[in-house]
């Protein structure tokens, strides 16, 4: 899971992305809609490798999992006089 820091006037916003349930349509080739039930992305290898982009639970690519971005404000330097 990568963290990304965005700076805004005196404060830092840390964005952390995690990947939730799989949304890959397993029945697309027959005209239906069915998902496999994978509840959360688990990387198949260490970060930075090709294996880290495939899910160890369902075998699909990370892009098929719903992305959840969490923001956290760190170091707010606003002062009250």
PDB file with one MODEL, atoms N, CA, C and O in Angstrom:
MODEL        1
ATOM      1  N   UNK A   1       0.834  -1.157   0.000  1.00  0.00           N
ATOM      2  CA  UNK A   1       0.000   0.000   0.000  1.00  0.00           C
ATOM      3  C   UNK A   1       0.887   1.230   0.000  1.00  0.00           C
ATOM      4  O   UNK A   1       1.704   1.397   0.905  1.00  0.00           O
ATOM      5  N   UNK A   2       0.746   2.090  -0.990  1.00  0.00           N
ATOM      6  CA  UNK A   2       1.574   3.275  -1.108  1.00  0.00           C
ATOM      7  C   UNK A   2       0.905   4.466  -0.462  1.00  0.00           C
ATOM      8  O   UNK A   2      -0.319   4.598  -0.470  1.00  0.00           O
ATOM      9  N   UNK A   3       1.737   5.336   0.102  1.00  0.00           N
ATOM     10  CA  UNK A   3       1.245   6.585   0.653  1.00  0.00           C
ATOM     11  C   UNK A   3       1.732   7.707  -0.237  1.00  0.00           C
ATOM     12  O   UNK A   3       2.873   7.696  -0.699  1.00  0.00           O
ATOM     13  N   UNK A   4       0.873   8.665  -0.473  1.00  0.00           N
ATOM     14  CA  UNK A   4       1.212   9.810  -1.305  1.00  0.00           C
ATOM     15  C   UNK A   4       0.983  11.064  -0.484  1.00  0.00           C
ATOM     16  O   UNK A   4      -0.070  11.220   0.133  1.00  0.00           O
ATOM     17  N   UNK A   5       1.956  11.954  -0.470  1.00  0.00           N
ATOM     18  CA  UNK A   5       1.860  13.187   0.313  1.00  0.00           C
ATOM     19  C   UNK A   5       1.566  14.341  -0.628  1.00  0.00           C
ATOM     20  O   UNK A   5       2.278  14.553  -1.610  1.00  0.00           O
ATOM     21  N   UNK A   6       0.508  15.088  -0.321  1.00  0.00           N
ATOM     22  CA  UNK A   6       0.132  16.274  -1.078  1.00  0.00           C
ATOM     23  C   UNK A   6       0.265  17.454  -0.128  1.00  0.00           C
ATOM     24  O   UNK A   6      -0.274  17.423   0.979  1.00  0.00           O
ATOM     25  N   UNK A   7       0.978  18.493  -0.549  1.00  0.00           N
ATOM     26  CA  UNK A   7       1.202  19.649   0.327  1.00  0.00           C
ATOM     27  C   UNK A   7       0.254  20.779  -0.045  1.00  0.00           C
ATOM     28  O   UNK A   7       0.110  21.141  -1.213  1.00  0.00           O
ATOM     29  N   UNK A   8      -0.383  21.320   0.972  1.00  0.00           N
ATOM     30  CA  UNK A   8      -1.254  22.484   0.802  1.00  0.00           C
ATOM     31  C   UNK A   8      -0.881  23.495   1.868  1.00  0.00           C
ATOM     32  O   UNK A   8      -0.830  23.136   3.045  1.00  0.00           O
ATOM     33  N   UNK A   9      -0.624  24.715   1.516  1.00  0.00           N
ATOM     34  CA  UNK A   9      -0.334  25.845   2.379  1.00  0.00           C
ATOM     35  C   UNK A   9      -0.244  25.506   3.869  1.00  0.00           C
ATOM     36  O   UNK A   9      -1.231  25.648   4.592  1.00  0.00           O
ATOM     37  N   UNK A  10       0.912  25.067   4.332  1.00  0.00           N
ATOM     38  CA  UNK A  10       1.151  24.861   5.744  1.00  0.00           C
ATOM     39  C   UNK A  10       0.720  23.514   6.292  1.00  0.00           C
ATOM     40  O   UNK A  10       0.943  23.237   7.471  1.00  0.00           O
ATOM     41  N   UNK A  11       0.121  22.685   5.491  1.00  0.00           N
ATOM     42  CA  UNK A  11      -0.285  21.369   5.987  1.00  0.00           C
ATOM     43  C   UNK A  11       0.052  20.315   4.941  1.00  0.00           C
ATOM     44  O   UNK A  11       0.288  20.637   3.777  1.00  0.00           O
ATOM     45  N   UNK A  12       0.073  19.088   5.352  1.00  0.00           N
ATOM     46  CA  UNK A  12       0.331  17.969   4.455  1.00  0.00           C
ATOM     47  C   UNK A  12      -0.871  17.042   4.498  1.00  0.00           C
ATOM     48  O   UNK A  12      -1.398  16.744   5.570  1.00  0.00           O
ATOM     49  N   UNK A  13      -1.291  16.601   3.359  1.00  0.00           N
ATOM     50  CA  UNK A  13      -2.367  15.619   3.284  1.00  0.00           C
ATOM     51  C   UNK A  13      -1.737  14.310   2.831  1.00  0.00           C
ATOM     52  O   UNK A  13      -1.146  14.237   1.753  1.00  0.00           O
ATOM     53  N   UNK A  14      -1.864  13.286   3.650  1.00  0.00           N
ATOM     54  CA  UNK A  14      -1.325  11.975   3.314  1.00  0.00           C
ATOM     55  C   UNK A  14      -2.476  11.140   2.770  1.00  0.00           C
ATOM     56  O   UNK A  14      -3.464  10.906   3.466  1.00  0.00           O
ATOM     57  N   UNK A  15      -2.349  10.696   1.538  1.00  0.00           N
ATOM     58  CA  UNK A  15      -3.370   9.860   0.899  1.00  0.00           C
ATOM     59  C   UNK A  15      -2.889   8.428   0.866  1.00  0.00           C
ATOM     60  O   UNK A  15      -1.812   8.131   0.347  1.00  0.00           O
ATOM     61  N   UNK A  16      -3.685   7.554   1.417  1.00  0.00           N
ATOM     62  CA  UNK A  16      -3.371   6.135   1.438  1.00  0.00           C
ATOM     63  C   UNK A  16      -4.441   5.397   0.656  1.00  0.00           C
ATOM     64  O   UNK A  16      -5.634   5.565   0.912  1.00  0.00           O
ATOM     65  N   UNK A  17      -4.019   4.587  -0.289  1.00  0.00           N
ATOM     66  CA  UNK A  17      -4.973   3.823  -1.088  1.00  0.00           C
ATOM     67  C   UNK A  17      -4.954   2.364  -0.653  1.00  0.00           C
ATOM     68  O   UNK A  17      -3.894   1.776  -0.441  1.00  0.00           O
ATOM     69  N   UNK A  18      -6.139   1.796  -0.526  1.00  0.00           N
ATOM     70  CA  UNK A  18      -6.271   0.365  -0.291  1.00  0.00           C
ATOM     71  C   UNK A  18      -7.294  -0.146  -1.289  1.00  0.00           C
ATOM     72  O   UNK A  18      -8.070   0.629  -1.847  1.00  0.00           O
ATOM     73  N   UNK A  19      -7.292  -1.418  -1.505  1.00  0.00           N
ATOM     74  CA  UNK A  19      -8.166  -2.009  -2.506  1.00  0.00           C
ATOM     75  C   UNK A  19      -9.124  -2.971  -1.838  1.00  0.00           C
ATOM     76  O   UNK A  19      -8.704  -3.872  -1.112  1.00  0.00           O
ATOM     77  N   UNK A  20     -10.414  -2.782  -2.080  1.00  0.00           N
ATOM     78  CA  UNK A  20     -11.465  -3.557  -1.417  1.00  0.00           C
ATOM     79  C   UNK A  20     -11.919  -4.707  -2.315  1.00  0.00           C
ATOM     80  O   UNK A  20     -11.100  -5.333  -2.989  1.00  0.00           O
ATOM     81  N   UNK A  21     -13.210  -4.981  -2.322  1.00  0.00           N
ATOM     82  CA  UNK A  21     -13.747  -6.161  -2.996  1.00  0.00           C
ATOM     83  C   UNK A  21     -13.513  -6.159  -4.509  1.00  0.00           C
ATOM     84  O   UNK A  21     -13.407  -5.110  -5.144  1.00  0.00           O
ATOM     85  N   UNK A  22     -13.437  -7.357  -5.052  1.00  0.00           N
ATOM     86  CA  UNK A  22     -13.220  -7.547  -6.484  1.00  0.00           C
ATOM     87  C   UNK A  22     -14.527  -7.299  -7.225  1.00  0.00           C
ATOM     88  O   UNK A  22     -15.586  -7.767  -6.809  1.00  0.00           O
ATOM     89  N   UNK A  23     -14.444  -6.568  -8.312  1.00  0.00           N
ATOM     90  CA  UNK A  23     -15.631  -6.246  -9.098  1.00  0.00           C
ATOM     91  C   UNK A  23     -15.555  -6.823 -10.510  1.00  0.00           C
ATOM     92  O   UNK A  23     -16.306  -6.409 -11.393  1.00  0.00           O
ATOM     93  N   UNK A  24     -14.660  -7.769 -10.720  1.00  0.00           N
ATOM     94  CA  UNK A  24     -14.514  -8.377 -12.045  1.00  0.00           C
ATOM     95  C   UNK A  24     -15.748  -9.221 -12.358  1.00  0.00           C
ATOM     96  O   UNK A  24     -16.171 -10.049 -11.551  1.00  0.00           O
ATOM     97  N   UNK A  25     -16.315  -8.998 -13.536  1.00  0.00           N
ATOM     98  CA  UNK A  25     -17.494  -9.746 -13.974  1.00  0.00           C
ATOM     99  C   UNK A  25     -17.032 -11.080 -14.563  1.00  0.00           C
ATOM    100  O   UNK A  25     -16.511 -11.134 -15.677  1.00  0.00           O
ATOM    101  N   UNK A  26     -17.232 -12.141 -13.804  1.00  0.00           N
ATOM    102  CA  UNK A  26     -16.789 -13.469 -14.228  1.00  0.00           C
ATOM    103  C   UNK A  26     -17.665 -14.071 -15.323  1.00  0.00           C
ATOM    104  O   UNK A  26     -17.238 -15.002 -16.007  1.00  0.00           O
ATOM    105  N   UNK A  27     -18.876 -13.560 -15.501  1.00  0.00           N
ATOM    106  CA  UNK A  27     -19.814 -14.127 -16.476  1.00  0.00           C
ATOM    107  C   UNK A  27     -20.021 -13.211 -17.687  1.00  0.00           C
ATOM    108  O   UNK A  27     -21.038 -13.323 -18.371  1.00  0.00           O
ATOM    109  N   UNK A  28     -19.089 -12.324 -17.957  1.00  0.00           N
ATOM    110  CA  UNK A  28     -19.238 -11.372 -19.058  1.00  0.00           C
ATOM    111  C   UNK A  28     -19.292 -12.073 -20.418  1.00  0.00           C
ATOM    112  O   UNK A  28     -19.993 -11.617 -21.321  1.00  0.00           O
ATOM    113  N   UNK A  29     -18.559 -13.171 -20.566  1.00  0.00           N
ATOM    114  CA  UNK A  29     -18.524 -13.846 -21.872  1.00  0.00           C
ATOM    115  C   UNK A  29     -19.838 -14.542 -22.220  1.00  0.00           C
ATOM    116  O   UNK A  29     -20.051 -14.876 -23.386  1.00  0.00           O
ATOM    117  N   UNK A  30     -20.715 -14.769 -21.261  1.00  0.00           N
ATOM    118  CA  UNK A  30     -22.019 -15.381 -21.557  1.00  0.00           C
ATOM    119  C   UNK A  30     -23.167 -14.387 -21.395  1.00  0.00           C
ATOM    120  O   UNK A  30     -24.336 -14.769 -21.449  1.00  0.00           O
ATOM    121  N   UNK A  31     -22.830 -13.106 -21.195  1.00  0.00           N
ATOM    122  CA  UNK A  31     -23.838 -12.059 -21.125  1.00  0.00           C
ATOM    123  C   UNK A  31     -24.458 -11.881 -19.749  1.00  0.00           C
ATOM    124  O   UNK A  31     -25.474 -11.197 -19.628  1.00  0.00           O
ATOM    125  N   UNK A  32     -23.894 -12.463 -18.729  1.00  0.00           N
ATOM    126  CA  UNK A  32     -24.433 -12.330 -17.379  1.00  0.00           C
ATOM    127  C   UNK A  32     -23.565 -11.446 -16.512  1.00  0.00           C
ATOM    128  O   UNK A  32     -22.652 -10.772 -16.988  1.00  0.00           O
ATOM    129  N   UNK A  33     -23.874 -11.467 -15.228  1.00  0.00           N
ATOM    130  CA  UNK A  33     -23.063 -10.711 -14.267  1.00  0.00           C
ATOM    131  C   UNK A  33     -22.903 -11.550 -13.008  1.00  0.00           C
ATOM    132  O   UNK A  33     -23.885 -11.890 -12.348  1.00  0.00           O
ATOM    133  N   UNK A  34     -21.669 -11.879 -12.682  1.00  0.00           N
ATOM    134  CA  UNK A  34     -21.359 -12.638 -11.469  1.00  0.00           C
ATOM    135  C   UNK A  34     -19.957 -12.263 -11.013  1.00  0.00           C
ATOM    136  O   UNK A  34     -19.021 -12.214 -11.811  1.00  0.00           O
ATOM    137  N   UNK A  35     -19.830 -11.998  -9.718  1.00  0.00           N
ATOM    138  CA  UNK A  35     -18.513 -11.705  -9.148  1.00  0.00           C
ATOM    139  C   UNK A  35     -18.081 -12.896  -8.318  1.00  0.00           C
ATOM    140  O   UNK A  35     -18.914 -13.694  -7.889  1.00  0.00           O
ATOM    141  N   UNK A  36     -16.773 -13.022  -8.088  1.00  0.00           N
ATOM    142  CA  UNK A  36     -16.258 -14.218  -7.417  1.00  0.00           C
ATOM    143  C   UNK A  36     -16.330 -14.163  -5.897  1.00  0.00           C
ATOM    144  O   UNK A  36     -16.116 -15.186  -5.247  1.00  0.00           O
ATOM    145  N   UNK A  37     -16.621 -13.014  -5.310  1.00  0.00           N
ATOM    146  CA  UNK A  37     -16.765 -12.923  -3.864  1.00  0.00           C
ATOM    147  C   UNK A  37     -15.492 -12.594  -3.118  1.00  0.00           C
ATOM    148  O   UNK A  37     -15.483 -12.636  -1.887  1.00  0.00           O
ATOM    149  N   UNK A  38     -14.412 -12.266  -3.816  1.00  0.00           N
ATOM    150  CA  UNK A  38     -13.169 -11.868  -3.159  1.00  0.00           C
ATOM    151  C   UNK A  38     -13.423 -10.553  -2.428  1.00  0.00           C
ATOM    152  O   UNK A  38     -13.804  -9.564  -3.054  1.00  0.00           O
ATOM    153  N   UNK A  39     -13.221 -10.530  -1.129  1.00  0.00           N
ATOM    154  CA  UNK A  39     -13.593  -9.381  -0.303  1.00  0.00           C
ATOM    155  C   UNK A  39     -12.524  -8.298  -0.204  1.00  0.00           C
ATOM    156  O   UNK A  39     -12.861  -7.141   0.050  1.00  0.00           O
ATOM    157  N   UNK A  40     -11.253  -8.629  -0.394  1.00  0.00           N
ATOM    158  CA  UNK A  40     -10.198  -7.636  -0.279  1.00  0.00           C
ATOM    159  C   UNK A  40      -8.975  -8.073  -1.073  1.00  0.00           C
ATOM    160  O   UNK A  40      -8.655  -9.260  -1.137  1.00  0.00           O
ATOM    161  N   UNK A  41      -8.293  -7.103  -1.678  1.00  0.00           N
ATOM    162  CA  UNK A  41      -7.097  -7.381  -2.458  1.00  0.00           C
ATOM    163  C   UNK A  41      -5.948  -7.777  -1.543  1.00  0.00           C
ATOM    164  O   UNK A  41      -5.655  -7.085  -0.568  1.00  0.00           O
ATOM    165  N   UNK A  42      -5.300  -8.888  -1.861  1.00  0.00           N
ATOM    166  CA  UNK A  42      -4.085  -9.307  -1.160  1.00  0.00           C
ATOM    167  C   UNK A  42      -2.999  -9.459  -2.217  1.00  0.00           C
ATOM    168  O   UNK A  42      -3.125 -10.277  -3.128  1.00  0.00           O
ATOM    169  N   UNK A  43      -1.943  -8.681  -2.099  1.00  0.00           N
ATOM    170  CA  UNK A  43      -0.867  -8.705  -3.091  1.00  0.00           C
ATOM    171  C   UNK A  43      -0.230 -10.079  -3.151  1.00  0.00           C
ATOM    172  O   UNK A  43      -0.006 -10.718  -2.123  1.00  0.00           O
ATOM    173  N   UNK A  44       0.061 -10.529  -4.360  1.00  0.00           N
ATOM    174  CA  UNK A  44       0.649 -11.842  -4.564  1.00  0.00           C
ATOM    175  C   UNK A  44       2.159 -11.867  -4.435  1.00  0.00           C
ATOM    176  O   UNK A  44       2.766 -12.928  -4.577  1.00  0.00           O
ATOM    177  N   UNK A  45       2.784 -10.722  -4.168  1.00  0.00           N
ATOM    178  CA  UNK A  45       4.236 -10.642  -4.026  1.00  0.00           C
ATOM    179  C   UNK A  45       4.641  -9.357  -3.341  1.00  0.00           C
ATOM    180  O   UNK A  45       3.789  -8.589  -2.894  1.00  0.00           O
ATOM    181  N   UNK A  46       5.939  -9.120  -3.258  1.00  0.00           N
ATOM    182  CA  UNK A  46       6.436  -7.909  -2.610  1.00  0.00           C
ATOM    183  C   UNK A  46       6.198  -6.689  -3.481  1.00  0.00           C
ATOM    184  O   UNK A  46       6.188  -6.781  -4.708  1.00  0.00           O
ATOM    185  N   UNK A  47       6.004  -5.531  -2.829  1.00  0.00           N
ATOM    186  CA  UNK A  47       5.740  -4.299  -3.560  1.00  0.00           C
ATOM    187  C   UNK A  47       6.900  -3.964  -4.491  1.00  0.00           C
ATOM    188  O   UNK A  47       8.069  -4.081  -4.122  1.00  0.00           O
ATOM    189  N   UNK A  48       6.554  -3.549  -5.701  1.00  0.00           N
ATOM    190  CA  UNK A  48       7.555  -3.225  -6.698  1.00  0.00           C
ATOM    191  C   UNK A  48       7.762  -4.328  -7.724  1.00  0.00           C
ATOM    192  O   UNK A  48       8.418  -4.110  -8.743  1.00  0.00           O
ATOM    193  N   UNK A  49       7.212  -5.508  -7.467  1.00  0.00           N
ATOM    194  CA  UNK A  49       7.332  -6.613  -8.419  1.00  0.00           C
ATOM    195  C   UNK A  49       6.030  -6.757  -9.199  1.00  0.00           C
ATOM    196  O   UNK A  49       4.993  -6.226  -8.803  1.00  0.00           O
ATOM    197  N   UNK A  50       6.098  -7.480 -10.311  1.00  0.00           N
ATOM    198  CA  UNK A  50       4.890  -7.721 -11.102  1.00  0.00           C
ATOM    199  C   UNK A  50       3.861  -8.541 -10.324  1.00  0.00           C
ATOM    200  O   UNK A  50       2.658  -8.370 -10.518  1.00  0.00           O
ATOM    201  N   UNK A  51       4.323  -9.419  -9.456  1.00  0.00           N
ATOM    202  CA  UNK A  51       3.422 -10.263  -8.674  1.00  0.00           C
ATOM    203  C   UNK A  51       2.598  -9.457  -7.680  1.00  0.00           C
ATOM    204  O   UNK A  51       1.540  -9.916  -7.252  1.00  0.00           O
ATOM    205  N   UNK A  52       3.054  -8.271  -7.304  1.00  0.00           N
ATOM    206  CA  UNK A  52       2.308  -7.461  -6.343  1.00  0.00           C
ATOM    207  C   UNK A  52       1.039  -6.870  -6.941  1.00  0.00           C
ATOM    208  O   UNK A  52       0.185  -6.380  -6.202  1.00  0.00           O
ATOM    209  N   UNK A  53       0.899  -6.904  -8.254  1.00  0.00           N
ATOM    210  CA  UNK A  53      -0.280  -6.359  -8.915  1.00  0.00           C
ATOM    211  C   UNK A  53      -1.387  -7.389  -9.115  1.00  0.00           C
ATOM    212  O   UNK A  53      -2.483  -7.033  -9.548  1.00  0.00           O
ATOM    213  N   UNK A  54      -1.124  -8.654  -8.810  1.00  0.00           N
ATOM    214  CA  UNK A  54      -2.172  -9.672  -8.930  1.00  0.00           C
ATOM    215  C   UNK A  54      -2.602 -10.115  -7.537  1.00  0.00           C
ATOM    216  O   UNK A  54      -1.786 -10.209  -6.620  1.00  0.00           O
ATOM    217  N   UNK A  55      -3.892 -10.384  -7.395  1.00  0.00           N
ATOM    218  CA  UNK A  55      -4.473 -10.745  -6.104  1.00  0.00           C
ATOM    219  C   UNK A  55      -4.171 -12.210  -5.798  1.00  0.00           C
ATOM    220  O   UNK A  55      -4.389 -13.085  -6.636  1.00  0.00           O
ATOM    221  N   UNK A  56      -3.666 -12.469  -4.593  1.00  0.00           N
ATOM    222  CA  UNK A  56      -3.354 -13.836  -4.177  1.00  0.00           C
ATOM    223  C   UNK A  56      -4.628 -14.641  -3.929  1.00  0.00           C
ATOM    224  O   UNK A  56      -4.608 -15.869  -4.018  1.00  0.00           O
ATOM    225  N   UNK A  57      -5.738 -13.963  -3.619  1.00  0.00           N
ATOM    226  CA  UNK A  57      -6.984 -14.659  -3.310  1.00  0.00           C
ATOM    227  C   UNK A  57      -7.751 -15.086  -4.565  1.00  0.00           C
ATOM    228  O   UNK A  57      -8.215 -16.223  -4.656  1.00  0.00           O
ATOM    229  N   UNK A  58      -7.883 -14.171  -5.530  1.00  0.00           N
ATOM    230  CA  UNK A  58      -8.715 -14.493  -6.704  1.00  0.00           C
ATOM    231  C   UNK A  58      -7.934 -14.563  -8.015  1.00  0.00           C
ATOM    232  O   UNK A  58      -8.456 -15.050  -9.018  1.00  0.00           O
ATOM    233  N   UNK A  59      -6.683 -14.081  -8.018  1.00  0.00           N
ATOM    234  CA  UNK A  59      -5.840 -14.197  -9.202  1.00  0.00           C
ATOM    235  C   UNK A  59      -6.001 -13.092 -10.234  1.00  0.00           C
ATOM    236  O   UNK A  59      -5.307 -13.106 -11.250  1.00  0.00           O
ATOM    237  N   UNK A  60      -6.886 -12.145 -10.008  1.00  0.00           N
ATOM    238  CA  UNK A  60      -7.078 -11.086 -11.000  1.00  0.00           C
ATOM    239  C   UNK A  60      -6.163  -9.893 -10.706  1.00  0.00           C
ATOM    240  O   UNK A  60      -5.521  -9.835  -9.657  1.00  0.00           O
ATOM    241  N   UNK A  61      -6.113  -8.948 -11.641  1.00  0.00           N
ATOM    242  CA  UNK A  61      -5.286  -7.758 -11.512  1.00  0.00           C
ATOM    243  C   UNK A  61      -5.877  -6.809 -10.474  1.00  0.00           C
ATOM    244  O   UNK A  61      -7.086  -6.810 -10.241  1.00  0.00           O
ATOM    245  N   UNK A  62      -5.036  -6.013  -9.864  1.00  0.00           N
ATOM    246  CA  UNK A  62      -5.455  -5.073  -8.825  1.00  0.00           C
ATOM    247  C   UNK A  62      -6.505  -4.082  -9.322  1.00  0.00           C
ATOM    248  O   UNK A  62      -7.327  -3.616  -8.532  1.00  0.00           O
ATOM    249  N   UNK A  63      -6.496  -3.749 -10.618  1.00  0.00           N
ATOM    250  CA  UNK A  63      -7.444  -2.784 -11.164  1.00  0.00           C
ATOM    251  C   UNK A  63      -8.891  -3.248 -11.079  1.00  0.00           C
ATOM    252  O   UNK A  63      -9.798  -2.420 -11.157  1.00  0.00           O
ATOM    253  N   UNK A  64      -9.134  -4.536 -10.922  1.00  0.00           N
ATOM    254  CA  UNK A  64     -10.501  -5.034 -10.809  1.00  0.00           C
ATOM    255  C   UNK A  64     -11.068  -4.825  -9.405  1.00  0.00           C
ATOM    256  O   UNK A  64     -12.270  -4.990  -9.199  1.00  0.00           O
ATOM    257  N   UNK A  65     -10.237  -4.471  -8.453  1.00  0.00           N
ATOM    258  CA  UNK A  65     -10.683  -4.245  -7.083  1.00  0.00           C
ATOM    259  C   UNK A  65     -11.025  -2.777  -6.883  1.00  0.00           C
ATOM    260  O   UNK A  65     -10.372  -1.893  -7.438  1.00  0.00           O
ATOM    261  N   UNK A  66     -12.061  -2.525  -6.080  1.00  0.00           N
ATOM    262  CA  UNK A  66     -12.510  -1.158  -5.820  1.00  0.00           C
ATOM    263  C   UNK A  66     -11.453  -0.433  -4.995  1.00  0.00           C
ATOM    264  O   UNK A  66     -11.017  -0.929  -3.956  1.00  0.00           O
ATOM    265  N   UNK A  67     -11.048   0.737  -5.462  1.00  0.00           N
ATOM    266  CA  UNK A  67     -10.006   1.524  -4.791  1.00  0.00           C
ATOM    267  C   UNK A  67     -10.650   2.451  -3.767  1.00  0.00           C
ATOM    268  O   UNK A  67     -11.604   3.165  -4.075  1.00  0.00           O
ATOM    269  N   UNK A  68     -10.122   2.432  -2.551  1.00  0.00           N
ATOM    270  CA  UNK A  68     -10.596   3.292  -1.468  1.00  0.00           C
ATOM    271  C   UNK A  68      -9.430   4.180  -1.057  1.00  0.00           C
ATOM    272  O   UNK A  68      -8.382   3.682  -0.646  1.00  0.00           O
ATOM    273  N   UNK A  69      -9.609   5.506  -1.165  1.00  0.00           N
ATOM    274  CA  UNK A  69      -8.560   6.456  -0.816  1.00  0.00           C
ATOM    275  C   UNK A  69      -8.921   7.091   0.517  1.00  0.00           C
ATOM    276  O   UNK A  69     -10.027   7.603   0.694  1.00  0.00           O
ATOM    277  N   UNK A  70      -7.983   7.053   1.447  1.00  0.00           N
ATOM    278  CA  UNK A  70      -8.178   7.653   2.760  1.00  0.00           C
ATOM    279  C   UNK A  70      -7.237   8.846   2.888  1.00  0.00           C
ATOM    280  O   UNK A  70      -6.039   8.726   2.632  1.00  0.00           O
ATOM    281  N   UNK A  71      -7.782  10.003   3.285  1.00  0.00           N
ATOM    282  CA  UNK A  71      -6.997  11.230   3.436  1.00  0.00           C
ATOM    283  C   UNK A  71      -6.778  11.517   4.912  1.00  0.00           C
ATOM    284  O   UNK A  71      -7.670  11.318   5.737  1.00  0.00           O
ATOM    285  N   UNK A  72      -5.566  11.992   5.238  1.00  0.00           N
ATOM    286  CA  UNK A  72      -5.245  12.364   6.609  1.00  0.00           C
ATOM    287  C   UNK A  72      -4.453  13.665   6.563  1.00  0.00           C
ATOM    288  O   UNK A  72      -3.445  13.755   5.862  1.00  0.00           O
ATOM    289  N   UNK A  73      -4.904  14.675   7.306  1.00  0.00           N
ATOM    290  CA  UNK A  73      -4.212  15.965   7.361  1.00  0.00           C
ATOM    291  C   UNK A  73      -3.170  15.873   8.471  1.00  0.00           C
ATOM    292  O   UNK A  73      -3.489  15.546   9.614  1.00  0.00           O
ATOM    293  N   UNK A  74      -1.919  16.166   8.115  1.00  0.00           N
ATOM    294  CA  UNK A  74      -0.818  16.082   9.061  1.00  0.00           C
ATOM    295  C   UNK A  74      -0.095  17.417   9.077  1.00  0.00           C
ATOM    296  O   UNK A  74       0.157  18.002   8.024  1.00  0.00           O
ATOM    297  N   UNK A  75       0.241  17.904  10.267  1.00  0.00           N
ATOM    298  CA  UNK A  75       1.065  19.108  10.385  1.00  0.00           C
ATOM    299  C   UNK A  75       0.364  20.382  10.028  1.00  0.00           C
ATOM    300  O   UNK A  75       0.954  21.247   9.380  1.00  0.00           O
ATOM    301  N   UNK A  76      -0.884  20.528  10.431  1.00  0.00           N
ATOM    302  CA  UNK A  76      -1.598  21.766  10.163  1.00  0.00           C
ATOM    303  C   UNK A  76      -0.955  22.888  10.960  1.00  0.00           C
ATOM    304  O   UNK A  76      -0.908  22.822  12.188  1.00  0.00           O
ATOM    305  N   UNK A  77      -0.461  23.914  10.284  1.00  0.00           N
ATOM    306  CA  UNK A  77       0.285  24.973  10.965  1.00  0.00           C
ATOM    307  C   UNK A  77      -0.548  26.234  11.162  1.00  0.00           C
ATOM    308  O   UNK A  77       0.016  27.316  11.325  1.00  0.00           O
ATOM    309  N   UNK A  78      -1.872  26.124  11.153  1.00  0.00           N
ATOM    310  CA  UNK A  78      -2.691  27.302  11.375  1.00  0.00           C
ATOM    311  C   UNK A  78      -2.631  27.680  12.854  1.00  0.00           C
ATOM    312  O   UNK A  78      -2.806  26.829  13.726  1.00  0.00           O
ATOM    313  N   UNK A  79      -2.387  28.936  13.127  1.00  0.00           N
ATOM    314  CA  UNK A  79      -2.252  29.386  14.516  1.00  0.00           C
ATOM    315  C   UNK A  79      -3.429  30.268  14.881  1.00  0.00           C
ATOM    316  O   UNK A  79      -3.962  30.999  14.046  1.00  0.00           O
ATOM    317  N   UNK A  80      -3.827  30.188  16.141  1.00  0.00           N
ATOM    318  CA  UNK A  80      -4.936  30.983  16.637  1.00  0.00           C
ATOM    319  C   UNK A  80      -4.373  32.012  17.609  1.00  0.00           C
ATOM    320  O   UNK A  80      -3.684  31.645  18.561  1.00  0.00           O
ATOM    321  N   UNK A  81      -4.656  33.303  17.383  1.00  0.00           N
ATOM    322  CA  UNK A  81      -4.162  34.374  18.272  1.00  0.00           C
ATOM    323  C   UNK A  81      -5.255  34.850  19.172  1.00  0.00           C
ATOM    324  O   UNK A  81      -5.037  35.745  19.989  1.00  0.00           O
TER     325      UNK A  81
ENDMDL
END
